[in-house]
Amino acid sequence: MKSKRQLPSPRFVLPLINWGVPTLRRHKARMSKVVTVRDLQKIARTRVPKAVYDYVEGGAHEEISLARTANAFLRVELQPNVLRDISNVDTSIEIFGKKTAMPVIFAPTGYTRMMHHTGEPAVAEVAEKNNLVYCLSTMGTTAPDDLASAVPGARRWYQFYLMKDRQASLDFIKRAKDTGFEVLMLTVDTPVSGIRARDIRNGLTVPPKIGLKTFLDMTTKPNWWMNLLTTAPLEFAAFRGYKEPLAQLAAKIYDPSLNFEDISWLRTVWDGPIIIKGVQSVSDAEKLADIGVQGIVLSNHGGRQLDKGPVMIELLPKVAEKVGGRLDIYVDGGFMTGQDVVAAIAFGAKAVLIGRAYLYGIMADGQNGVEKVVEILQAEISNTMALMGIAKISEINSSHAKLRSN
Ligand SMILES: Cc1cc2nc3c(=O)[nH]c(=O)nc-3n(C[C@H](O)[C@H](O)[C@H](O)COP(=O)(O)O)c2cc1C
């Protein structure tokens, strides 16, 4: 029978009308519509000066590594299994004997208070609330002891650089130990600084200088500037008292002579777990497994150091095949979705480190934005596992994901 037309009846139409009260609080309205980390990225761009956004977003040189990493994620193909009992999906894993809510770790990022004045303590507080690990950068704008007092209950790891001055390095290590940092993460992909074209073009300085261009920019980002000018000055907090400009300070911190013997030495001065971050080849991973460190992070520093190097998600299965089971393999670079986290576990990673993802969150909306990133990733991992027929992270194996050739 054909559907017969009739006049719309208010009884049916009225319940369908759902007009929200128009709000003048545009930012709040935009935040309420966030579904993915990429949505937060779009908001982030509108909240901070261009030089700050570019500092987070940019890679080294021509940003080829960055582009290749993004392309590699397009080639991830997940393999679901149907008819599995997924009434209880558990995203938690154990890292060094302690449970964490999901296989995601907050990567060390320098100058976090430049992205948002609440900085490292805000991110670490989100980590604490959600039972996740936060890794503080040596180049942080919060000192290790200050972070420890701000969030004593947070699970804190310490990323550091072995400095030319080994005595100064020992002081850092001791400070980290005394203030309750659980793991030492040594970054080794910075024998020298990468060439960050965006930062050079933008004339980025820390703290930012107020030139005419910056002054005009202030009018479009008043909240960010107000926060910067009315809170404690930005500084590399662990290097309080060092007076050099950034380039000279970096030259002091990065030691171009660092080598495998130093890793063996490090094992004699730190009795907790050691993770080496910035490994980019199977052979280096094998050497580190032989030395006996507890973990490695396959990382190209988010494409910010050597450009045109390998893509980590492509390297991961090869490394896992050789050293899987001998040490924990972590991976980072470009992780923005729960699907890609699940794929990384299938390729052999213990967990994934996120950098830009949470920085988008903090730039978009401070601590609330970081909280949103955790909520999104947790929901996406759980949803992906359910759709793939996986109830526990330990069930994920190499049959669950592959990299397509195109
Ligand atoms: C703004 C920014 C600052 C960073 N600072 C550091 C640092 O101080 N030490 C370090 O080992 N890695 C640093 N990284 C690299 C991250 O730890 C991580 O390897 C990278 O961000 C992962 O890629 P993703 O940002 O695409 O997630 C930084 C990354 C960004 C984006």
The ligand as an SDF file (V2000), in Angstrom:
LIG
                    3D

 31 33  0  0  0  0  0  0  0  0999 V2000
   56.6910   19.4660   21.5370 C   0  0  0  0  0  0  0  0  0  0  0  0
   57.4800   18.2140   21.7240 C   0  0  0  0  0  0  0  0  0  0  0  0
   58.5340   18.2060   22.6340 C   0  0  0  0  0  0  0  0  0  0  0  0
   59.2760   17.0400   22.8260 C   0  0  0  0  0  0  0  0  0  0  0  0
   60.2690   17.0260   23.7590 N   0  0  0  0  0  0  0  0  0  0  0  0
   60.9350   15.8660   24.0060 C   0  0  0  0  0  0  0  0  0  0  0  0
   61.9060   15.7880   25.0380 C   0  0  0  0  0  0  0  0  0  0  0  0
   62.1720   16.7670   25.7290 O   0  0  0  0  0  0  0  0  0  0  0  0
   62.5380   14.6050   25.2200 N   0  0  0  0  0  0  0  0  0  0  0  0
   62.2640   13.4830   24.4730 C   0  0  0  0  0  0  0  0  0  0  0  0
   62.8640   12.4290   24.6790 O   0  0  0  0  0  0  0  0  0  0  0  0
   61.3320   13.5370   23.5000 N   0  0  0  0  0  0  0  0  0  0  0  0
   60.6660   14.6750   23.2580 C   0  0  0  0  0  0  0  0  0  0  0  0
   59.7010   14.7120   22.2920 N   0  0  0  0  0  0  0  0  0  0  0  0
   59.3900   13.4780   21.5490 C   0  0  0  0  0  0  0  0  0  0  0  0
   58.2820   12.6910   22.2560 C   0  0  0  0  0  0  0  0  0  0  0  0
   58.7390   12.1450   23.4640 O   0  0  0  0  0  0  0  0  0  0  0  0
   57.7580   11.5470   21.3710 C   0  0  0  0  0  0  0  0  0  0  0  0
   58.8530   10.7650   20.9790 O   0  0  0  0  0  0  0  0  0  0  0  0
   57.0060   12.0520   20.1480 C   0  0  0  0  0  0  0  0  0  0  0  0
   56.2630   13.1790   20.4740 O   0  0  0  0  0  0  0  0  0  0  0  0
   56.0940   10.9680   19.6160 C   0  0  0  0  0  0  0  0  0  0  0  0
   55.4160   11.3970   18.4760 O   0  0  0  0  0  0  0  0  0  0  0  0
   53.9420   12.0580   18.5080 P   0  0  0  0  0  0  0  0  0  0  0  0
   54.1340   13.4400   19.0310 O   0  0  0  0  0  0  0  0  0  0  0  0
   53.5430   12.0680   17.0690 O   0  0  0  0  0  0  0  0  0  0  0  0
   53.0850   11.2370   19.4010 O   0  0  0  0  0  0  0  0  0  0  0  0
   58.9740   15.8750   22.0720 C   0  0  0  0  0  0  0  0  0  0  0  0
   57.9000   15.8990   21.1670 C   0  0  0  0  0  0  0  0  0  0  0  0
   57.1620   17.0380   20.9980 C   0  0  0  0  0  0  0  0  0  0  0  0
   56.0040   17.0220   20.0280 C   0  0  0  0  0  0  0  0  0  0  0  0
  1  2  1  0
  2  3  1  0
  2 30  2  0
  3  4  2  0
  4  5  1  0
  4 28  1  0
  5  6  2  0
  6  7  1  0
  6 13  1  0
  7  8  2  0
  7  9  1  0
  9 10  1  0
 10 11  2  0
 10 12  1  0
 12 13  2  0
 13 14  1  0
 14 15  1  0
 14 28  1  0
 15 16  1  0
 16 17  1  0
 16 18  1  0
 18 19  1  0
 18 20  1  0
 20 21  1  0
 20 22  1  0
 22 23  1  0
 23 24  1  0
 24 25  2  0
 24 26  1  0
 24 27  1  0
 28 29  2  0
 29 30  1  0
 30 31  1  0
M  END
$$$$
